[in-house]
Amino acid sequence: MAKKKKNKKKAMQVWKLYQVSGGKAERKNKFCSKCGSGVFLAKHKDRETCGKCGFTSFNK
């Protein structure tokens, strides 16, 4: 039997979720209202989505 190839996972780029200004780190994305702090909403063209619970808020 042939050996299976392992897929390499891409490292999460946490530094893209924060912006440093005046010595303080500010969050760029919103937190999920269901999961609480620490879980960011992903920004899409027409919506913001939580990757953990699936919560979606649509933008107009």
C-alpha positions as CSV (number, residue, x, y, z in Angstrom):
1,M,0.0,0.0,0.0
2,A,1.1,3.5,-0.7
3,K,1.8,5.8,2.2
4,K,-0.6,8.7,2.8
5,K,0.7,12.2,2.4
6,K,0.3,14.5,5.4
7,N,-1.3,17.9,4.8
8,K,0.6,20.7,6.4
9,K,-1.6,23.1,8.4
10,K,-1.1,26.8,7.8
11,A,-0.2,28.7,10.9
12,M,-2.8,31.1,12.2
13,Q,-1.7,34.7,11.6
14,V,-2.8,36.2,14.9
15,W,-0.8,39.4,14.4
16,K,-3.2,40.4,11.6
17,L,-6.1,40.6,14.1
18,Y,-4.5,43.4,16.2
19,Q,-3.2,46.9,15.6
20,V,-0.7,48.6,17.9
21,S,-1.2,52.3,18.4
22,G,0.2,54.4,21.3
23,G,1.6,51.4,23.1
24,K,-1.8,49.6,23.3
25,A,-3.0,46.7,21.1
26,E,-6.4,47.3,19.6
27,R,-8.6,44.6,18.0
28,K,-9.5,45.0,14.4
29,N,-12.3,42.4,14.3
30,K,-15.4,42.1,16.5
31,F,-15.9,39.3,19.0
32,C,-18.6,36.7,18.6
33,S,-21.7,37.6,20.7
34,K,-22.5,33.9,21.5
35,C,-19.0,32.6,22.2
36,G,-17.7,35.6,24.0
37,S,-14.4,37.3,24.1
38,G,-11.4,35.6,22.5
39,V,-13.3,34.3,19.4
40,F,-13.2,36.7,16.5
41,L,-15.7,37.1,13.7
42,A,-14.3,36.6,10.2
43,K,-15.0,39.5,7.8
44,H,-16.5,38.7,4.4
45,K,-17.9,40.9,1.7
46,D,-21.5,40.9,2.9
47,R,-21.3,39.3,6.4
48,E,-19.3,38.6,9.5
49,T,-19.1,34.9,10.6
50,C,-17.9,33.0,13.7
51,G,-15.8,30.0,12.8
52,K,-16.5,28.2,16.1
53,C,-20.3,28.3,16.5
54,G,-21.4,29.5,13.0
55,F,-23.1,32.7,14.1
56,T,-23.5,35.1,11.2
57,S,-24.4,38.8,11.1
58,F,-25.2,40.3,7.7
59,N,-24.1,43.8,6.6
60,K,-26.3,46.1,4.5
